[in-house]
Amino acid sequence: MSDPLLPRLLPDPAPALHPLPEYLVDGERAAAYAAMKQALQVPWMGVVTMAYAHYPTFFRVLWQGLEPVVRSRGFVEHCSAVRARAEQAALSLQPASLEPVLHELGYAPRELDTIRELLEVFSHGNQPYLLIASVARLLLEGGELDGTGDATPFEGLHGPRPGAALVLMEPHHADAPTRALYGDIQRTLGLPFVNTDYRALARWPSYFSTAWHHLATHVRSDAYRQICDELHADVLERVAHALPNPAGLRARALRDAATADAPLDELVAVARLFQWLLPGLVTNIALLRAQLA
């Protein structure tokens, strides 16, 4: 594969984030949230898109341009291909099975199946958020979507079973050991917040503590960083050259929308943060799945 169109960059310092949760939006943004979840076939709004929603003009132009993209057959197929690549790469790290340890802790097969179902939600849903984050960064930094992929609307179900609900263990819900675990996650990953995925999995504290400590050994390895870098490059190639762009979303329009809300550098830093973290999050969920395979 050629060098990535944009380097994988973690802003330092991390930009301030102002994600707008679903219960705080109304009107146009509430309608966009509902449409986005329906199009992506996910039960939650990603932190990335809630952070973008803080900038109303930018969010409006981004979603108007993206909605026909994410509803297309080409987009769904690329999400599936990205997931397959990440899961194959995760297996190359040979993550240890946690089933014996969890059975010894008292986890019944039904409980492990419930955790697997939740991991399936994120395994499906993180791919479209990664592609969306990559589109946003590419356009904000002056690149263009020049692909001619299949823009035919996708018909049918491509996500997990409808009706799945997330129960999040927020820091103010958690006991001291879970809050300490959240701190370790942020330090290890270099992030200013704890992703939805981890807050949902922490609903089972003994499982998630065990899973994270096994996962963290991989996160610190050179092989893991190479997987994330290759996933970053693969997604950018797909976004720039293979996705359809039926609404003609252009860099100038999105950059102009961004500057109507805030300095352009602020939006670029936010876009870089999410486009940096999501390859790692996709890889981490693939590793967590492999632990229970």
Buried (B, 14 or more C-beta within 10 A) or exposed (E): EEEBBBEBBBBEEBBEBEBBEBEEBEEEBBEBBEBBBEBBBBBBBBBBBBBBBBBBBBBBBBBBBBBBBBBBBBBBBBBEBBBEBBBEBBBEBEBEEBBEBBEEEEBEEEEBEBBBEBBBBBBBBBBBBBBBBBBBBBBBBEBEBEBEBBBEEBEEEBBBEEEBEBEBBEEEEBEEEBBEBBEBBBEEBEBBBBBBBBBBBBBBBEBBBBBBEBBBEBBEEEEBBEBBBBBBBBBBBBBBEBBBBBBEBBBEBBBBBBBEBBEBEBBBBBBBBBBBBBBBBBBBBBBBBBBBE
